[in-house]
């Protein structure tokens, strides 16, 4: 993909996100991936978790965001949870590849990142809600609509990652996730 085309895809995605924010902020963003012909639906607001990292310096925070994505390729539906792990000051490990993340929703452990897959493996050629921090580690994990619904309805959410303290909920995207589930089940 050339740079101009990638920039155009990002602009279109950002316009969709801005439009979603202007129209209540919870409606999922939909777009057609022009390179793969996949119809992609993304939550307007991801779940975000944070915890301060005290091992290096003051005011360093690690974040994990979890973004739900629905992909329709010629009638075949895939549901994904895309995780981004990043920090305000870069990684504190030499190698974070394959870093495993566990979402704890009402006591149920949902693991991400064990099998390294990307959005492109599911027909999405542009990033969705890319991490803003330094040296992000990203992964796409397949899931199902029932799990998305369970997460959206969960009363408590937290994230654990190998070798770190637990991450607390920083930005609550459960309402946005519930709207994605409604969109996918036709309960508008």
Protein Blocks (a to p, Z undefined) as FASTA:
>chain_A
ZZklmmmmmmmmmmmmmmmmmnnopaccddddfklopacdddfbdcddddddfklmghia
cddddddddddeehiacdddddddddfebpabfblghiacdddeehiacdehklccdfkl
nopabdehiafbehiacddddddfklmmmmmmpmbdcdddehiacdddfbdcklmmmmmm
mmmnopZZ
